[in-house]
């Protein structure tokens, strides 16, 4: 709500994005954006959704990819008796691959849920470079921060060392499934679920936000994780933390990649994505200075597994 107010004052009333403050020269006069003020910001402590992390992404990928593959996409419904006896049967392998692609793209591209759900096959381009490397070019049709165009494309590359974070493989799997079901894929990639393991053949029948959250939470229950702390911004926040703490990107690169604060005038926004009390602790307190604590995963680039790499 505050973001909508800030946008209204900034664009329609042309008050900009400067913080609301008193004029030091003329008494009783103020300037700036009223919703960007110390009083408004202090009015409520915002609790962010828990960030998605790489270990959870790996668990989801392992569970979904190992789910039994069916001969064809099933559009039949599941009986209530079977739902009670097999709660994991809420979706089949094909639909889980659709969700897996949604998870990966949302996390790597730092997307809001509504931005990710609007992606169409026309926005995706498979490119092969001169050296034979395959990559995905993703041109988003809409972004909250760029409502008048000028959206920079996302270039996504294969990551064989982390298949649970590999967008090229996820897109390839989904493309093959779409070709089998539709012929030449078009329209929304993430469609309304039909039956147990199918999706709508209507190109404009996109998945709703509420449906996405229901499937995401069901998927977390599959791997025995409490879904209650997670929300629609979990992948956006998790992607920010993944780029910063796992891939060790500089903060400036994260802001540029995600389309945040081009003039870097609000570093608090990035900090809220990087740290929250709702996030899962990365380390037990007793191990902070423990020289004998368990080493991390080996980096495929430098072959180091120490915590300072």
C-alpha positions in Angstrom: 0.0 0.0 0.0 2.8 2.4 0.8 4.5 1.6 -2.5 1.3 2.4 -4.4 1.0 5.7 -2.5 4.6 6.6 -3.2 4.1 5.8 -6.9 1.0 8.0 -7.0 2.7 11.0 -5.4 5.8 10.5 -7.5 4.2 10.1 -10.9 0.8 11.7 -10.9 1.6 14.6 -8.5 5.2 14.9 -9.7 6.6 15.0 -6.2 9.5 12.7 -7.0 11.1 10.1 -4.8 12.9 12.4 -2.3 12.1 12.0 1.3 9.4 14.2 2.8 10.9 16.9 4.9 10.5 20.5 6.1 11.8 23.4 4.1 14.7 24.8 6.2 14.2 28.3 4.8 10.4 28.8 4.7 8.6 27.8 8.0 5.6 25.5 7.7 6.5 24.5 4.1 7.4 20.9 3.1 8.7 19.3 0.0 9.3 15.7 -1.3 7.1 12.6 -1.3 4.7 12.5 1.7 4.7 8.6 1.8 8.5 8.5 1.9 8.9 9.9 5.3 10.2 8.9 8.7 6.8 9.0 10.3 5.1 6.8 7.6 8.0 4.3 7.6 8.0 4.0 11.4 4.2 3.3 11.5 4.4 -0.4 11.0 7.2 -3.0 11.1 7.0 -5.0 7.9 7.5 -8.7 8.2 8.9 -10.2 5.0 8.2 -13.7 3.8 11.0 -16.2 4.5 13.6 -16.3 1.8 13.9 -19.4 -0.4 17.4 -20.9 0.0 19.5 -23.2 -2.2 19.2 -26.3 0.0 15.4 -26.1 -0.2 15.6 -25.5 -3.9 17.7 -28.7 -4.2 15.2 -30.7 -2.1 12.3 -29.5 -4.3 14.2 -30.3 -7.5 15.2 -33.8 -6.2 11.7 -34.6 -5.1 10.0 -33.2 -8.3 12.4 -34.8 -10.8 12.2 -38.1 -9.1 8.5 -38.2 -9.0 7.2 -41.0 -11.2 6.9 -40.0 -14.9 3.7 -40.9 -16.6 3.2 -42.0 -20.2 1.2 -38.9 -21.0 -0.1 -35.7 -19.3 -3.1 -36.7 -17.2 -6.1 -34.4 -17.1 -8.2 -36.7 -14.9 -9.1 -35.8 -11.3 -8.0 -37.6 -8.2 -10.6 -39.2 -5.9 -11.0 -37.8 -2.4 -10.1 -41.2 -0.9 -6.8 -41.3 -2.9 -6.1 -37.7 -1.9 -6.4 -38.7 1.8 -4.2 -41.8 1.4 -1.6 -40.1 -0.9 -1.4 -36.4 -0.2 1.6 -36.1 -2.4 -0.6 -37.0 -5.4 -1.9 -33.5 -5.7 0.2 -33.1 -8.9 2.1 -35.3 -11.3 5.6 -35.2 -12.8 4.8 -32.9 -15.7 3.1 -30.2 -13.6 5.9 -30.3 -11.1 8.4 -29.6 -13.9 6.3 -26.5 -14.7 6.5 -25.4 -11.1 10.2 -26.1 -11.0 10.8 -23.8 -13.9 8.7 -21.1 -12.2 10.8 -21.4 -9.0 14.1 -21.2 -10.8 13.2 -18.2 -13.0 11.7 -16.3 -10.1 14.7 -16.8 -8.0 17.5 -16.2 -10.5 15.8 -13.1 -12.1 14.6 -11.7 -8.7 11.0 -11.5 -10.0 7.8 -10.7 -8.2 5.2 -13.4 -8.5 3.0 -11.4 -10.8 6.0 -10.7 -13.1 6.9 -14.4 -13.4 3.4 -15.5 -14.0 3.0 -13.2 -17.0 5.9 -14.7 -18.9 4.9 -16.1 -22.3 6.8 -18.3 -24.8 7.1 -15.3 -27.0 9.3 -13.7 -24.3 11.8 -16.6 -24.3 14.5 -17.0 -26.9 16.9 -19.9 -27.1 20.3 -18.7 -28.3 23.4 -20.6 -29.3 26.6 -18.6 -29.2 29.6 -19.0 -31.6 31.4 -21.2 -29.1 28.5 -23.6 -28.9 27.2 -22.4 -25.5 23.4 -22.4 -25.1 21.7 -19.6 -23.3 18.2 -18.2 -22.7 17.3 -14.6 -23.4 14.2 -13.6 -21.4 12.5 -10.3 -22.3 9.8 -9.5 -19.7 6.6 -7.9 -20.9 6.0 -6.2 -17.6 7.8 -5.0 -14.5 6.5 -2.9 -11.6 9.6 -0.7 -11.8 9.5 -0.2 -15.5 5.8 0.3 -16.4 6.6 2.4 -19.5 9.1 0.0 -21.1 12.8 0.0 -21.1 13.1 -3.4 -19.4 16.6 -4.9 -19.8 16.7 -8.5 -20.9 17.8 -11.4 -18.6 20.5 -13.7 -20.0 20.4 -17.1 -18.4 23.1 -19.8 -18.8 23.3 -23.5 -18.0 24.6 -24.6 -14.6 25.4 -28.3 -14.7 27.1 -28.2 -11.3 23.8 -27.0 -9.8 21.0 -28.6 -11.8 18.4 -27.4 -9.3 19.4 -23.8 -10.3 19.8 -24.5 -14.0 17.3 -22.4 -16.1 18.4 -23.8 -19.5 17.6 -27.4 -18.5 14.3 -26.4 -16.9 13.3 -24.5 -20.0 14.3 -27.3 -22.2 12.2 -29.8 -20.2 9.2 -27.6 -20.2 9.5 -26.8 -24.0 9.5 -30.5 -24.7 6.4 -31.1 -22.6 4.7 -28.1 -24.2 5.5 -29.4 -27.7 4.0 -32.8 -26.9 0.8 -31.3 -25.6 0.3 -28.2 -27.9 2.5 -28.6 -30.9 4.1 -25.1 -31.2 4.1 -23.5 -27.7 2.6 -20.1 -27.5 0.9 -17.9 -24.9 1.5 -18.1 -21.1 4.1 -20.6 -20.0 2.6 -21.0 -16.5 -1.0 -22.1 -17.1 -4.0 -22.9 -15.0 -3.9 -26.4 -13.7 -6.4 -28.9 -15.1 -6.9 -32.2 -13.5 -4.0 -33.8 -11.6 -1.1 -33.4 -14.0 -2.3 -31.2 -16.9 -2.7 -27.5 -17.7 -5.1 -25.5 -19.8 -4.7 -25.6 -23.6 -5.9 -22.0 -23.7 -2.8 -19.9 -24.4 -4.3 -17.0 -22.4 -5.4 -19.0 -19.4 -2.6 -18.1 -17.0 -2.0 -19.4 -13.5 -3.4 -17.2 -10.7 -1.5 -16.0 -7.8 -3.6 -17.9 -5.3 -3.2 -21.1 -7.2 0.6 -20.6 -7.4 0.8 -20.2 -3.6 -1.3 -23.3 -3.0 0.9 -25.4 -5.3 4.1 -24.0 -3.8 2.9 -24.7 -0.2 1.8 -28.3 -1.2 5.3 -28.8 -2.7 6.9 -27.6 0.5 4.8 -30.1 2.5 6.1 -32.8 0.1 9.6 -32.3 1.4 8.4 -31.9 5.0 8.9 -28.1 5.3 6.4 -25.9 7.1 5.0 -23.6 4.3 3.6 -21.0 6.7 6.6 -18.6 6.8 6.8 -18.5 3.0 5.0 -16.1 0.7 4.9 -14.6 -2.8 8.3 -12.7 -2.3 10.2 -15.8 -1.0 11.9 -16.4 -4.3 12.7 -12.7 -4.9 14.3 -12.4 -1.5 16.0 -15.8 -1.8 17.4 -14.9 -5.2 19.0 -11.7 -3.7 20.6 -13.7 -0.9 21.7 -16.5 -3.3 23.5 -14.0 -5.6 25.1 -12.2 -2.6 26.1 -15.1 -0.4 26.5 -18.0 -2.7 27.6 -16.5 -6.0 29.2 -13.5 -4.2 27.9 -10.8 -6.5 28.7 -7.2 -5.5 25.6 -5.3 -4.3 25.7 -2.9 -7.3 25.5 -5.9 -9.7 22.5 -7.3 -7.8 20.7 -3.9 -8.0 21.4 -3.6 -11.7 20.4 -7.2 -12.4 17.1 -6.9 -10.5 16.3 -3.4 -11.7 16.3 -1.9 -8.2 17.0 1.7 -7.3 19.0 2.8 -10.4 20.2 5.8 -8.5 21.0 3.7 -5.4 19.1 6.3 -3.2 17.4 3.7 -1.0 19.9 1.0 0.2 17.5 0.0 3.0 15.4 -1.8 0.4 18.2 -4.1 -0.6 19.2 -4.7 3.1 15.6 -5.9 3.8 15.9 -8.5 1.1 19.3 -9.6 2.4 18.4 -10.0 6.0 15.2 -10.7 8.0 14.4 -12.5 11.3 12.1 -14.8 9.4 15.0 -16.3 7.4 16.4 -19.7 8.3 19.7 -19.3 10.3 22.7 -20.2 8.2 25.0 -21.1 11.1 24.7 -22.2 14.7 26.0 -19.6 17.1 28.5 -22.0 18.6 30.1 -22.5 15.2 30.9 -18.9 14.2 34.5 -19.1 15.3 34.8 -22.9 15.4 37.8 -23.8 13.2 36.7 -27.4 13.0 33.2 -26.9 11.8 32.0 -28.8 8.7 33.3 -27.4 5.4 31.0 -26.1 2.8 30.3 -27.4 -0.7 33.2 -27.4 -3.1 33.2 -24.5 -5.5 33.2 -25.8 -9.1 35.3 -22.7 -10.2 38.1 -22.7 -7.6 37.7 -26.1 -5.9 37.7 -24.5 -2.5 35.4 -25.6 0.3 36.4 -23.4 3.1 34.0 -20.8 4.5 36.1 -17.9 3.4 36.0 -18.8 -0.3 
